[in-house]
Amino acid sequence: MTDSPRPVRAPHAAAHPDAVLVAVDVPSTPLDAWPEVREQLAESKALHADELALADTLPPPRRPLFVAGRLAMRTALRTTLPEARDADALPPVLRTARGAPLLPDAVTGSITHKGSRALAALQRLSPTVTHLGVDLERRPRDANATDIAARILTDRERDALADYARAIGQAHPPHDVARLVRERTLVHFALKEAVYKAIDPVVQRYVRFTEVALSVQDEGAVLVTLAVPELLDTTWHVDAWWHLDDEWIVATAVSRR
């Protein structure tokens, strides 16, 4: 159903340097092939029986994404926790009440999928990492996609994006400028999604796009400012990172007290 998971030590630009990222491609699978695929996953112990039972409850189009995400996360767990390298010793990765992956107490992690790719991010808990979030978006190939800037950006972020457009306009033709501005907008989107996942265990609610403000410069670290009422008078802090490869935007965030 999927290619072999690929554990990748995250480049510093993409995540906290102690994080492990695992990518799994999600091929097109006929919806009526699930019984055969399920049997293969069970026999190989690629997924836990309880994970397969959870997959059974999902709409058929969602099963390949779920399976790919769990394969990625199980590989990340085996990479991070020596005691989990035996498939029989690895517990099922089920769901929390908020829909996040339910993980062993020693780690924090997140799963994202977009189109043909699933990605899991995982790392051990530490004084600098309490919760981790990840998001994956496909890089735009042209400038004709729907503009989401008005929906996801704060006024200050829109001003910064306009400054970015003027700066790159000196070196790129208008069509390329439009595409790069679209890409930078998607970088903001991915980062905010990762931040939401990193703070969701704390606030336990949907967070609006304008409740998180970003200062995005060059690829790598990002300044995150939270306007979430529940966190304003607390010591919770969020760090975030982003990275581009040939096809994808990868964003991660960690929260800590």
Secondary structure, 3 states (H helix, E strand, C coil): CCCCCEEEECCCCCCCCCCEEEEEECCCCCHHHHHHHHHHHHHHCCCCHHHHHHHHCCCHHHHHHHHHHHHHHHHHHHHHCHHHCCHHHCCCCEECCCCCEECCCCEEEEEEEECCEEEEEEEECECCECEEEEEEEECCCCCCCCCCHHHHCCHHHHHHHHHHHHHHCCCCCHHHHHHHHHHHHHHHHHHHHHHHHHHHHHHCCCCCHHHEEEECCCCCEEEEEECCHHHCCCCCEEEEEEEECCCEEEEEEEEEC
